[in-house]
Amino acid sequence: MPSILKFNTLAISLPEVSIEPHFEKVSFRVKKKIFATLNEKESRATLKFTPDEQEMFCKINQEAIFPVPNKWGKMGWTHLKYELLSPEIIEELLKVAYSNIAPQNLKDKIQFKEF
């Protein structure tokens, strides 16, 4: 099971990611835009997807991947219980969230795995 440290390592491995506080959470940003947050207290991360991506990813494991239960969820923000997911899935989900907000020159540096 992936730990907080593993999640952090995967998130900061993406190009030009910064870590900053975001309320009681840690946020992962590229060019000052948040693509993921980490809530250590609840062993949960939140990632920015499009609504279509969110719908697709929630089918992987509905106990581990589910929409934020409010207007943020309708915009694609999605909770992950990272301890229930493999590092490979987490890494690919982080890449998608990152790609949704990163400028094109940084997106071009991301390599997705073939499943």
Backbone as CSV, one residue per row, in Angstrom:
resi,resn,N_x,N_y,N_z,CA_x,CA_y,CA_z,C_x,C_y,C_z
1,MET,0.840,-1.194,0.000,0.000,0.000,0.000,0.877,1.246,0.000
2,PRO,0.569,2.184,-0.875,1.352,3.419,-0.917,1.171,4.256,0.348
3,SER,2.230,4.882,0.733,2.221,5.739,1.909,2.183,7.199,1.483
4,ILE,2.092,8.067,2.476,2.153,9.504,2.212,3.482,9.850,1.539
5,LEU,4.550,9.257,2.021,5.863,9.529,1.442,5.902,9.135,-0.029
6,LYS,5.330,7.981,-0.369,5.303,7.526,-1.764,4.471,8.487,-2.610
7,PHE,3.318,8.925,-2.100,2.482,9.875,-2.830,3.272,11.157,-3.092
8,ASN,3.909,11.693,-2.044,4.717,12.912,-2.193,5.803,12.724,-3.249
9,THR,6.494,11.605,-3.188,7.588,11.329,-4.127,7.076,11.305,-5.564
10,LEU,5.943,10.652,-5.775,5.369,10.603,-7.126,4.946,11.989,-7.600
11,ALA,4.315,12.758,-6.727,3.832,14.091,-7.117,4.985,15.036,-7.445
12,ILE,6.019,15.030,-6.622,7.111,15.988,-6.867,8.067,15.520,-7.962
13,SER,7.871,14.302,-8.452,8.705,13.836,-9.561,8.280,14.467,-10.892
14,LEU,7.121,15.080,-10.919,6.643,15.740,-12.139,7.373,17.065,-12.322
15,PRO,7.543,17.508,-13.577,8.342,18.718,-13.835,7.825,19.984,-13.141
16,GLU,8.746,20.677,-12.476,8.517,22.003,-11.884,7.386,22.068,-10.864
17,VAL,7.189,20.991,-10.122,6.147,20.971,-9.087,6.665,21.644,-7.829
18,SER,5.805,22.461,-7.234,6.121,23.058,-5.936,5.122,22.533,-4.912
19,ILE,5.553,22.539,-3.661,4.690,22.120,-2.553,4.438,23.343,-1.684
20,GLU,3.162,23.600,-1.405,2.789,24.751,-0.580,1.631,24.361,0.325
21,PRO,1.508,25.031,1.470,0.354,24.763,2.330,-0.940,25.230,1.652
22,HIS,-2.006,24.523,1.951,-3.339,24.893,1.444,-4.335,24.553,2.544
23,PHE,-4.698,25.554,3.335,-5.493,25.367,4.540,-4.778,24.345,5.423
24,GLU,-5.459,23.275,5.840,-4.797,22.288,6.707,-4.145,21.170,5.895
25,LYS,-4.030,21.362,4.590,-3.477,20.340,3.697,-2.178,20.820,3.060
26,VAL,-1.579,19.931,2.302,-0.415,20.243,1.483,-0.908,20.276,0.041
27,SER,-0.483,21.278,-0.731,-0.874,21.321,-2.138,0.339,21.124,-3.036
28,PHE,0.083,20.502,-4.165,1.087,20.308,-5.204,0.667,21.172,-6.370
29,ARG,1.605,22.011,-6.811,1.270,23.014,-7.824,2.280,23.007,-8.957
30,VAL,1.801,23.475,-10.089,2.679,23.770,-11.208,2.255,25.151,-11.706
31,LYS,3.229,26.035,-11.812,2.961,27.431,-12.207,1.853,28.039,-11.347
32,LYS,1.913,27.795,-10.042,1.017,28.338,-9.018,-0.400,27.766,-9.050
33,LYS,-0.663,26.807,-9.927,-1.990,26.194,-10.002,-1.963,24.829,-9.315
34,ILE,-2.974,24.558,-8.516,-3.060,23.305,-7.772,-3.595,22.186,-8.676
35,PHE,-2.882,21.059,-8.662,-3.402,19.874,-9.350,-3.692,18.748,-8.365
36,ALA,-3.177,18.857,-7.132,-3.427,17.833,-6.114,-3.231,18.422,-4.727
37,THR,-3.979,17.878,-3.771,-3.759,18.205,-2.364,-3.658,16.890,-1.608
38,LEU,-3.052,16.966,-0.444,-2.871,15.788,0.392,-3.372,16.097,1.788
39,ASN,-4.313,15.300,2.253,-4.874,15.429,3.586,-4.358,14.242,4.408
40,GLU,-3.251,14.463,5.097,-2.593,13.390,5.849,-3.502,12.819,6.931
41,LYS,-4.255,13.684,7.590,-5.123,13.268,8.694,-6.150,12.226,8.240
42,GLU,-6.641,12.369,7.008,-7.664,11.456,6.496,-7.104,10.429,5.516
43,SER,-5.781,10.370,5.371,-5.125,9.453,4.425,-5.773,9.539,3.044
44,ARG,-5.905,10.789,2.579,-6.619,11.013,1.326,-5.950,12.131,0.537
45,ALA,-5.940,11.948,-0.766,-5.487,13.002,-1.671,-6.689,13.466,-2.481
46,THR,-6.583,14.642,-3.055,-7.616,15.164,-3.938,-6.933,15.641,-5.207
47,LEU,-7.435,15.195,-6.348,-6.824,15.523,-7.635,-7.819,16.225,-8.546
48,LYS,-7.273,17.039,-9.460,-8.083,17.807,-10.399,-8.191,17.061,-11.723
49,PHE,-9.393,16.576,-12.015,-9.686,15.937,-13.292,-10.778,16.724,-14.002
50,THR,-10.989,16.408,-15.261,-12.184,16.906,-15.935,-13.347,16.048,-15.427
51,PRO,-14.581,16.521,-15.549,-15.705,15.679,-15.127,-15.731,14.322,-15.859
52,ASP,-15.376,14.287,-17.137,-15.353,13.018,-17.878,-14.273,12.082,-17.347
53,GLU,-13.096,12.625,-17.048,-12.024,11.806,-16.462,-12.462,11.260,-15.108
54,GLN,-13.073,12.129,-14.324,-13.540,11.719,-12.995,-14.494,10.538,-13.100
55,GLU,-15.440,10.636,-14.000,-16.415,9.557,-14.174,-15.717,8.244,-14.545
56,MET,-14.753,8.329,-15.437,-14.019,7.144,-15.875,-13.168,6.570,-14.734
57,PHE,-12.419,7.420,-14.028,-11.513,6.947,-12.983,-12.250,6.384,-11.778
58,CYS,-13.415,6.922,-11.477,-14.179,6.412,-10.333,-14.585,4.955,-10.545
59,LYS,-14.632,4.506,-11.783,-14.990,3.115,-12.084,-13.865,2.145,-11.719
60,ILE,-12.646,2.639,-11.541,-11.512,1.774,-11.186,-11.748,1.121,-9.831
61,ASN,-12.140,1.939,-8.854,-12.385,1.450,-7.493,-13.178,2.534,-6.762
62,GLN,-14.489,2.329,-6.652,-15.354,3.363,-6.087,-15.121,3.622,-4.607
63,GLU,-14.491,2.691,-3.922,-14.152,2.927,-2.518,-12.912,3.797,-2.386
64,ALA,-12.059,3.772,-3.400,-10.787,4.489,-3.339,-10.770,5.770,-4.163
65,ILE,-11.635,5.881,-5.153,-11.666,7.055,-6.034,-13.117,7.507,-6.131
66,PHE,-13.387,8.734,-5.659,-14.770,9.210,-5.657,-14.792,10.741,-5.682
67,PRO,-15.859,11.332,-6.258,-15.943,12.785,-6.364,-15.987,13.472,-4.993
68,VAL,-15.405,14.650,-4.922,-15.577,15.499,-3.750,-17.076,15.788,-3.654
69,PRO,-17.706,15.652,-2.486,-19.164,15.744,-2.384,-19.715,17.170,-2.308
70,ASN,-19.432,17.976,-3.296,-19.990,19.335,-3.345,-19.758,19.919,-4.738
71,LYS,-19.869,21.233,-4.873,-19.685,21.845,-6.199,-18.285,21.602,-6.750
72,TRP,-17.281,21.436,-5.879,-15.923,21.146,-6.343,-15.894,19.791,-7.043
73,GLY,-16.643,18.838,-6.517,-16.724,17.526,-7.149,-17.335,17.591,-8.538
74,LYS,-18.328,18.433,-8.707,-18.955,18.591,-10.030,-17.985,19.205,-11.048
75,MET,-16.948,19.894,-10.553,-15.940,20.486,-11.439,-14.789,19.516,-11.712
76,GLY,-14.866,18.298,-11.158,-13.854,17.291,-11.437,-12.915,16.969,-10.289
77,TRP,-12.984,17.732,-9.192,-12.106,17.427,-8.058,-12.517,16.090,-7.460
78,THR,-11.538,15.222,-7.273,-11.790,13.827,-6.936,-10.896,13.373,-5.788
79,HIS,-11.506,12.724,-4.801,-10.747,12.179,-3.673,-10.150,10.831,-4.048
80,LEU,-8.944,10.569,-3.514,-8.295,9.264,-3.647,-7.910,8.788,-2.255
81,LYS,-8.306,7.606,-1.915,-7.759,6.963,-0.713,-6.537,6.199,-1.209
82,TYR,-5.413,6.884,-1.174,-4.207,6.379,-1.841,-3.704,5.062,-1.276
83,GLU,-4.035,4.757,-0.033,-3.578,3.491,0.547,-4.283,2.283,-0.064
84,LEU,-5.375,2.516,-0.797,-6.122,1.428,-1.429,-5.750,1.242,-2.901
85,LEU,-4.814,2.049,-3.394,-4.450,2.015,-4.816,-2.976,1.664,-4.992
86,SER,-2.660,1.087,-6.119,-1.262,0.751,-6.397,-0.484,2.015,-6.754
87,PRO,0.812,2.013,-6.519,1.633,3.170,-6.913,1.540,3.468,-8.416
88,GLU,1.385,2.431,-9.226,1.286,2.638,-10.680,0.028,3.416,-11.041
89,ILE,-1.093,3.082,-10.420,-2.339,3.813,-10.697,-2.227,5.241,-10.175
90,ILE,-1.712,5.409,-8.985,-1.556,6.752,-8.417,-0.674,7.613,-9.322
91,GLU,0.422,7.063,-9.781,1.323,7.820,-10.646,0.610,8.283,-11.916
92,GLU,-0.157,7.403,-12.535,-0.861,7.777,-13.769,-1.953,8.812,-13.476
93,LEU,-2.668,8.671,-12.371,-3.696,9.653,-12.003,-3.063,11.016,-11.735
94,LEU,-1.920,11.033,-11.057,-1.212,12.303,-10.826,-0.802,12.950,-12.150
95,LYS,-0.348,12.155,-13.091,0.057,12.692,-14.400,-1.123,13.325,-15.122
96,VAL,-2.292,12.695,-15.027,-3.490,13.250,-15.671,-3.855,14.584,-15.026
97,ALA,-3.903,14.613,-13.697,-4.249,15.849,-12.986,-3.245,16.957,-13.315
98,TYR,-1.973,16.612,-13.301,-0.906,17.560,-13.642,-1.101,18.092,-15.060
99,SER,-1.372,17.194,-15.999,-1.530,17.579,-17.401,-2.737,18.490,-17.622
100,ASN,-3.718,18.403,-16.724,-4.899,19.255,-16.861,-4.611,20.727,-16.589
101,ILE,-3.517,21.020,-15.899,-3.251,22.426,-15.577,-1.879,22.913,-16.033
102,ALA,-0.983,22.015,-16.374,0.379,22.410,-16.748,0.408,23.048,-18.137
103,PRO,1.338,23.981,-18.356,1.502,24.526,-19.705,2.007,23.432,-20.659
104,GLN,1.776,23.623,-21.936,2.083,22.599,-22.935,3.537,22.127,-22.888
105,ASN,4.486,23.044,-22.694,5.899,22.637,-22.692,6.211,21.666,-21.559
106,LEU,5.480,21.761,-20.440,5.679,20.814,-19.337,4.882,19.528,-19.568
107,LYS,3.682,19.651,-20.134,2.892,18.451,-20.459,3.672,17.541,-21.391
108,ASP,4.409,18.140,-22.311,5.161,17.360,-23.301,6.245,16.496,-22.663
109,LYS,6.625,16.798,-21.425,7.663,16.029,-20.732,7.107,14.792,-20.020
110,ILE,5.789,14.661,-19.985,5.143,13.567,-19.267,4.972,12.373,-20.201
111,GLN,5.338,11.213,-19.699,5.145,9.965,-20.454,4.143,9.102,-19.703
112,PHE,3.072,8.758,-20.394,2.049,7.901,-19.795,2.359,6.447,-20.128
113,LYS,2.016,5.571,-19.199,2.208,4.139,-19.408,1.065,3.593,-20.238
114,GLU,1.345,2.575,-20.998,0.319,1.859,-21.746,-0.232,0.748,-20.862
115,PHE,-1.550,0.681,-20.730,-2.163,-0.388,-19.945,-2.912,-1.331,-20.850
